[in-house]
Each structure stands twice: as C-alpha cells, then as structure tokens.
Amino acid sequence: MGDEVLLDLDDAGIATVTLNRPDKLNIFNLAMRDALIEAVTAVRDLPDARVMILRANGRHFSAGADLSEFGSAPHHLEARRIRWDRDPWGPLWDLPQPTIAALHGHAVGSGLEMALLCDLRFASADTSLGLPETKLGMLPAAGGTQSLTRAVGPASALPVVLGGASMDAERARLLGIVHEVVDDVEASARQAANRLALCDRGVLSAARRALHAAGDLALDAGLALEKRLESTTRNRPHRA
C-alpha cells in the first residue's frame, strides 16, 4: 500500500484510513490515488470492518490534486484521463460500510470531493472548504458536480462550483456540506464510528444502498427497492 495512505483496523471493527503526505498538504498524486484504492478495497473485503473513518495526518486534510503531474502528460486532458482510469472515488462511494470523514485545515478540490462521498462529515472550526477548479480552468471532475448536488441540492451547489471560492466550516455546515463543526474532530468521528459499529452491518449496508439510490429513482421504484432490501435484512442475527 505504501506510505501515502495508511490503514488500521481496531477491535471494535473501525477501519481508519489516513492520508499521509503531510509535507505536501496531502495533495493527491497518482501513487496516493493507487494507495487509496488499495486501502478502500481492503476495507471492503475485511470481514471485521464495520465502519470506516477517513482522516489525514498533518495540518490539512487535503489540498486537492497534485497539479504538477498535469505538466508531465502530453496534454491536460490526457492527465485527466489517467486519473479517471485510476479512480478511488467510485470504490469509496460503493463501500458497503458506513464512512465518516474527519476534516481539518484545507479540504478543497478533490479533497472535498472525496469527503462528499462519505456518509458523515465532521469538521474542525479551522477547516477551509471549496471547489476551486473552475478558477483554474477545469471542472471539479472527481465527482464534485454530482456529489455536492446530491448533498446540498443544485441551488446551493451552483455558487460553490461556479464561483470556486472557499468557505469556512460554519458556512459549510449551514449549506449541509458538513454535518457538524466540532472542537475535536478526531474524537467526534470516533464516537460516531463507535455508535455505528454497534449496529447490524447488513441493515446499515442496505440503508446506505437505498439512500444512495433515492436521488436517481422514481418514488415507486425507490419504495420497491426499499421493500426488497428490507426483506433481505429481516430476521438477521444481531451484529451479523
């Protein structure tokens, strides 16, 4: 997995994935993307992993993509294609376990886009969030236009994406980008993870699947999916 991303699983079934390029503001280069894919895939396949926390070492959660790698490709579109082919965001969204992001410092660009794919987002008061890609002549194409819209709705997502401006944690909370602004983001994420780890794993996975599908399905199709999922969880042993 390398040193760019660290993975730990404790006795409670809480998997902690840590971004570990603190000297580079935890910006994503290709090696870090590959390491994140490996870590998320490992969490998916670990039978004892019940919840995942996504956190970062250093002063910042993540300042986004390593733009220096864009200059190493023949064209910036080719650089983007390489990144799409090595996509950690899809595996993160598709995890069966609940996911919690613990944000601090800069959480911008693909750093914020990654956090938006998590189920719960806690932020310390010092967190600065935003999608600055449009100001750099790019789309927030690590899922930002889709995940942000699903999180806060198009009316709130539009000025964040089009304006490219950063915001503080409280503004992000009011918009629904983060769920809570807390004094100790690590402790708050851990407390939430402990609560979720006590729940039935199959029920949580089914609930997340239904919620993820809700924005894309007509109501009757969504209710039918909910009914099918409920039938798969009925009479399951507790904490199975």
N, C-alpha and C positions, 0 to 999 in steps of 0.2 A: 504493500500500500504506500510505502514511502513516508517521508516526514511531513509532507504538505497537509495531510489530513490524518487525524488520529481517531481511533475507535476504542471505546471502553464499554464493557457490559458489567453492571453490578449485580448483586444477589437479588435485588428487587425486580430485575428484568428491565432496567432502564439502560438503554444504549445511548452513550454520549458520543456524538461526532463533533470533533473540534477542528476548525480551520486553523492552520498552523504555519502561516507565513507572516508573523507579526512584524518583521523588519520591512516587509513590502506592503503593509496595510491590508494583508490578507486578500490582495487582488488575485484574480484567477488567471493563471497561465494554463497551458494545456496539461502540464503534469499535475497541477492541482485538480483540474477537472477530472482527469483519469482516476486520481486517488479518491475523489468524492464519489464517483460512480462505483468504485470498488467498495467503499465504505457503506454506501446506501444499499448496494446489493447484498453485502454481508448482513446488514441489519435485517433485510427482508428474509434472509434464509436462516437466521439464527432462531431456533425453536424457542429459546427462553427470552427473546427480546419482545417486550410488551409495549414499550413506548420509546420514542427517540427524541433526544434533545439535540438541537443544532446550536453550537456556540462557537466562540473564537478566542484564541489566545491574543494577548497584546491589547493595545489601546483602542482598536477598531474591530468591528465585526467583519466588514469587508467594504473596500472602496471600489468594488466592481471588477471589470475585466482588465487584464494586463494589455493595455493598448500598444505597448512596444512590440508585441507579437504581430500586430496588424501590418507593421512595416516589413516583416520578414517574408510575407507572402507576395506573389506577383501582383495581386490586386486585393483591395479590402474586401471585395465580395468573396474572393477565394478564402480569405481568412475567416470570414463568417461561415462559409460552407464547412470548413474544417471543424469549427466549433459546433455547428449543428450536428455533424456526424459523431461528435463525442459529447453527447447531451446528458448531463446529470439531472436536469430539471424533471424530465419525464419519469425516471425511476423514483425521484423524491415524491412526486405527486401520486404515483401509483403504489407507494408503500401501503401494506395492509395495517401497519401500526400507526397510532396517533403520533403526530410530530409537533414539537414545540421549538420555536426559535427564541433565543435569548440575545437581544440586540443591545449594543452599546457603541459609542463613538460613531464612526461613519458606517451607515448601512445604505449604500447608494448603488445605482446601476444594477448589475447582476447580483450584487449582494442583497439588495432589497427584493429583487425578483425571486431569488432563492427563498428568502424568508416568507414571501407571499404564498409560496406553495406549501408552507407549514400550516397546521390547523390552528395553533395558538401562537401569538406573538407578544412577548413581553419586551419592554424597552426601558432602559435606564433614562433618567432625565436628560443626560448629556447626549442622547442619540440624535444624529442628524440623518434624515432620510430623504431620498429623492431618486428620480429617474432622469439624469442629465443628458441622456443620449441624443435627444433632438437638438440640443445646443451644439453637439459635436457632429451633426450631420448624419446621424444614424437613428434607426428605430430601436426602442428597448425590446430587442427580439429574443431575449432569453425568457420569453413568456410574459413580459411585463404588461403588454396591452391587454392580454387575456386574464391573467391572474389578478391584476389590480381591478379591472372592471368587475370581475366576479366577487371581489372582496368588498368594494365600496359602491359599485354601480357606475354607469357611464358618466353621469353628471359630475361626480367627484373625481373620476379618473381622468377626464379630459384635461383639466388645467394642470394636473400633475405631469401628465405625459407631454402635452403640447408646450407647456411653459418651461419644463426642465429645471424648475427651481427646487432648492432643498427646503425642508421644513423641520421644525423641532418635534420632539416626541409628543408633546401635548397636542399640537396641531394634527399629528398623525393619528393620535387616539381619537380626536373629535371626528376625523374622517372615517375611522374604522380600520385604518391601515395597521395599527397595533391595538391590542385588546386592553392592555394595562400598562401604565407607566409606574415603575416601582423603584424603591430605593436600592434594593439588592436583587438585580435581575437573575443572578445565578440561583439564589435561594428560592425566588418565586417560581422559576422554571422547574426546579427540583420538587417543590411542593406540589405543583400541578401534575408533574410526572408521577409522583408517588400516589396521588389520588387516582389517576388513570390506570396505573399498574394494578390496582385492586379490582378493577372492573373485568368482566368477561371479555376475553380477547376477540372471540368470534362476534359478539354483539357490537363491540366498538368498530371492528372492521366493516361489518355490514352497515352500520350507521354512517360511517365515512363514505362508503360507496354510494349510498342513497343520496347523501348530501352533495357529493361531487357531481352526481348526475342531474340534480334538481334543476340546475340552470339551463340544461340542454334538452329537457324532456317536456312535452306537454303534460298537464296535470294528470290526466288519466293514465298516461304511460308511467309517470313517476309514482303514482299510487300503486300501480300494478307491480312495479319493481320493489317498492317498499313491502308489499304483501309477500312477494316471493322471498325476499331477504329475511323477513320475519319468520317465515316457515322454516328456513334453514337454521335459525338460532333457537327455535323452540325446544325446550327440554334438554338443552346443553348442560353438561356438568359445570358448576361454578368454577371460574378461572381456567377453563379448558383452553 
